[in-house]
């Protein structure tokens, strides 16, 4: 499509999928031919394509069963978002690159005083969505400011000074801006303090209506404008070189944006608890042994897995959205909404797709004939407990 100067949005979903099938028909056999030339000795009768009906059926069955067990849910959290691909992506799809950037220091006036509190940031454009400034409770420099408020520069919005471990006295000024809708750590702090979540960018990384006079600007242009205005109004008090790691989309190289987005997630901790147990009981041992603790730290601090994508090619998540707001998760297309009773004319299939890595986790079950038979093995195997 790129060589034709077209975008998928111009084609529409159906025509785009038709083009993908045409591509698959033309080039799909290349991998098998390469494997045969390499002398791969496999049972070719068990070859399956990702979108074969038995694989789609397995995905639907696992998704619905895990949803029924409370292990799959829909929620709004910070995800890795690619503005070009217009989809959430996993941590594994983000490649990190160290660059020489800038660290800007911005002072926020403390309301009712002649004082300022200074924060440091590498992303000044996100300050438009700040809903607090955090300091550490142990930091003697700011004890007299606990419970006070500051005036957010450029937006003239009053926001509180909170105490939270997010702020470390030994780092920078010891005070940090809190932007729950645009940073994962800030999001967690926002939940702890019940802070508003103000999104200032849209899915294309352009500033939205919450950005006030900066609405409509791309994030880079907005950064320049914000810095200009901070400097002109006397709020920008420092700028220095700073090496930082930025995340880029592994597919297209676009800088990834941490974004608050409604997605489907797998609740990982119940699965991780079993994975921790088998290591602690020495059913599984690590060599070298120091990797044991690395593994346990990972399992104890793991976060839920975002399995939905806003792409058009892949397995559709078996969730239908009714006009009344009800979401129906089912193995087959529902004929009516269980909440309002409307016919299927008012229910539409969700537009998101399950992450291909989630599909791959159950593929070996499908090769053995599931879920056509022994569905119990398929589902419980996927959650770490294999049984007939």
Secondary structure, DSSP 8 states (H G I E B T S, - for coil): -GGGT--HHHH-HHHHHHHHHHHHHHHTTHHHHHHHHTT----GGG---TT-HHHHHHHHHHHHHHHHTTSEEEEEEEEEEETTTTEEE-GGGEEEEEEEEEEEEEEEEETTSS-EEEEEES-GGGGGG--EEEE-TT-GGGGGGTT-EEEETTTTEEEEEEE-TTS-TTSTTSEEEE-TTS-HHHHHHHHHHT------B-TTSBB-GGGGGGTT-BHHHHHHHHHHHHHHTT-EEEEEEEEEEEEEETTT--B-EEEEEEEEEE--HHHHHHHHHHHHTTSS--SSTHHHHHHHHHHHT---EE-EE--SSS-B-SEEEETTS-EEE-SS--SB-TTT--BGGGEEE-S-EE-HHHHHHTHHHHHTTTTTS-HHHHHHHHTT----
